Amino acid sequence: MNTKSKFPAGLAEKIEYAAALRGVAVAAFIHDAAAERADRVIEADSRWQLTRDEAANLAALIAKPPKPNQTMLDAAKLAARHVVIRS
């Protein structure tokens, strides 16, 4: 496959070489690479990444949660209508 017109200089050769190393066609290599990248993006978006301080604060809140006020109750009602929990 001639990828030279579709990619920046050097990238086409790199893709062709990598595909050849795997013994697959360039199109199959690009398809697999795009699928892997999409999986990583989706996975990264489905998890929280906290700093140590944020994690400690969250753990403290879980251990001793604040009493709900009206703002929290309203927020919980709103979230129940709009939040989709992914498994």
GIGIPE-V731405 format. One record per residue. N is the residue number from 1. RES is the residue in one letter. PHI is phi in degrees with one decimal (999 if undefined). Layout:
BEGIN
n: <N N>
res: <RES RES>
phi: <PHI PHI>
END
This chain:
BEGIN
n: <1 2 3 4 5 6 7 8 9 10 11 12 13 14 15 16 17 18 19 20 21 22 23 24 25 26 27 28 29 30 31 32 33 34 35 36 37 38 39 40 41 42 43 44 45 46 47 48 49 50 51 52 53 54 55 56 57 58 59 60 61 62 63 64 65 66 67 68 69 70 71 72 73 74 75 76 77 78 79 80 81 82 83 84 85 86 87>
res: <M N T K S K F P A G L A E K I E Y A A A L R G V A V A A F I H D A A A E R A D R V I E A D S R W Q L T R D E A A N L A A L I A K P P K P N Q T M L D A A K L A A R H V V I R S>
phi: <999 -91.4 -96.9 -61.3 -82.5 -102.4 -131.8 -60.5 -53.6 91.0 -70.8 -59.2 -64.4 -62.5 -64.2 -61.3 -65.8 -63.3 -61.7 -63.0 -61.0 -85.2 73.8 -126.4 -68.4 -57.2 -59.9 -66.3 -63.4 -65.2 -58.6 -63.5 -64.3 -65.5 -64.7 -62.3 -64.9 -61.4 -60.5 -64.3 -64.1 -63.5 -62.6 -62.8 -74.9 -93.0 -126.4 -88.7 -120.6 -110.4 -73.9 -60.7 -63.6 -63.1 -64.8 -64.9 -63.2 -63.6 -61.4 -64.6 -66.8 -68.9 -66.7 -140.3 -69.6 -71.1 -70.7 -68.6 -106.7 -63.7 -62.2 -64.4 -63.6 -63.8 -64.3 -64.2 -63.6 -64.0 -62.9 -61.5 -86.4 -119.8 -91.7 -109.6 -90.9 -94.7 -106.9>
END
